[in-house]
Amino acid sequence: MLRLAVFCAIAITCGLAATIMPPKPTHAPHGSHATLEPGEHETYKFAYEPRTHLMVVASGHNCYILTLSDAEQTSVHTDSGLRAIELKSLGLISTGTQTMTTKDNLDAHVVHVCGAHITNYFTVA
């Protein structure tokens, strides 16, 4: 009989332990959180337009069109050549001469590669 009572007590304890949720931890006061630095990001889309042999760089609502040399038109087809042209393009966009143009003055393929969301077109030299 004692064994039955002990077995029942253990079974009831296990059953209650399985149904009772552990207490949730309390949150720290709002004043103790560290100030988070806001995230910064910039997105550039690089594309080589093969019909016109131009490098197209889109960022936000801007599209930059760059002329490639004969050597660059060949090297754009390799990974290392493409990366070198992309880096050169970023440098030219930052420091080169930008001339605003309209999409009517550009080849339709270039406008398509720039994308539908583009509102400003620049040639870069």
LINJONOR-V70323 format. One record per residue. N is the residue number from 1. SS is DSSP state (~ for helix, > for strand, _ for the rest). BURIAL is 1 if it has 16 or more other C-alpha atoms within 10 Angstrom, else 0. Layout:
BEGIN
n/ss/burial
N/SS/BURIAL
N/SS/BURIAL
END
This chain:
BEGIN
n/ss/burial
1/_/0
2/~/0
3/~/0
4/~/0
5/~/0
6/~/0
7/~/0
8/~/0
9/~/0
10/~/0
11/~/0
12/~/0
13/~/0
14/~/0
15/~/0
16/~/0
17/~/0
18/~/0
19/~/0
20/_/0
21/_/0
22/_/0
23/_/0
24/_/0
25/_/0
26/_/0
27/_/0
28/_/0
29/_/0
30/~/0
31/~/0
32/~/0
33/_/0
34/_/0
35/_/0
36/_/0
37/_/0
38/_/0
39/_/0
40/_/0
41/_/0
42/_/0
43/_/0
44/_/0
45/>/0
46/>/1
47/>/1
48/>/1
49/>/1
50/_/0
51/_/0
52/_/0
53/_/1
54/>/1
55/>/1
56/>/1
57/>/1
58/>/1
59/>/0
60/_/0
61/_/0
62/>/1
63/>/1
64/>/1
65/>/1
66/>/1
67/>/1
68/_/1
69/_/0
70/~/0
71/~/0
72/~/1
73/~/1
74/~/0
75/~/1
76/_/1
77/_/0
78/_/0
79/~/0
80/~/0
81/~/0
82/~/1
83/~/0
84/~/0
85/~/1
86/~/1
87/~/0
88/~/0
89/~/1
90/~/0
91/~/0
92/~/1
93/~/1
94/~/0
95/~/0
96/_/0
97/_/0
98/>/1
99/>/0
100/>/0
101/>/0
102/_/0
103/~/1
104/~/0
105/~/0
106/_/0
107/_/0
108/~/0
109/~/0
110/~/1
111/~/1
112/~/0
113/~/1
114/~/1
115/_/0
116/_/0
117/_/0
118/_/1
119/_/0
120/>/0
121/>/1
122/>/1
123/>/1
124/>/1
125/_/0
END
